[in-house]
Amino acid sequence: MHDALAPGQGAAATRVKALETRREALRRSLTARFWLRFHASLVVAGTFATGFLVNAAMLQWPVHSVWIRWPIAVLAGYAAFFVLVRLWLAYVGAKPLVQGSPDDGGWVVDLPSPGRAGGVFRGGGGASGGGGASASLEGSSRALVPEMSAGAVRTDATGSLHGGSAGKLFGGVGIGDVDGDGLLLVVLGLIALALVAAFVGSAVHIIWIAPEMLSDAAFGAMLAAGAVPGLRRIREDDWSEHVFRATLPVLAGVLATVFVSAWAFTHWFPGLRTLGEAIRMLA
């Protein structure tokens, strides 16, 4: 029985090897013809812009709760990331917006076979251009500071702010007498730092992995459409599956940071809607 399975196993191994050879050939071709990390930076910029605009639109709706706004803005940006990657696939010719058969002249793919040196991937677009966690930084809004809930934040005769629980936060480490304004400023700085670190870190990571992620997405789109000669029957994840797997850890990290930051913001600055309002309150 082992001998009977050997030919089939050999054929499967040959197909897998051919798949990886074509995938690597496409990666080299795309890297040589396009500035993939620059393209990824444009996609990331569009992702952040979408999240920012969604957050600003919800403020005007109005949706005051950061528990609702921030996660929705992140998810909206993530959805925009997929839209922008889909447009990029059309730009390089891997998946036209108006889908046609690879045999009807709608698109051309010429990948080097294992025995050929070099090769050309011909798609739409030029030598550069194009156009990703996902999330938006909290924008500033009108100078509107709602009334604080009783006991949460109060002012004394000098006008200084004191948090109801601020003096207890570090009570056991020798700085329980920290001025309320100073402690709230530290908390606000930590929230802003966490958000910036999450967004910048996710952007850097996506731009760094862009050559592999975008090449795999292009190859998955082409293979699913039967546009790679000799490999039409091989099962391969579609482009969206490649992108989702590559970016899911980034999305999870950004959402976790956003939820923790939203909790901290609502706990220390109840009634406020934006980081900008908190900064103006402490100024």
Disulfide bonds with the S-S distance in Angstrom:
none
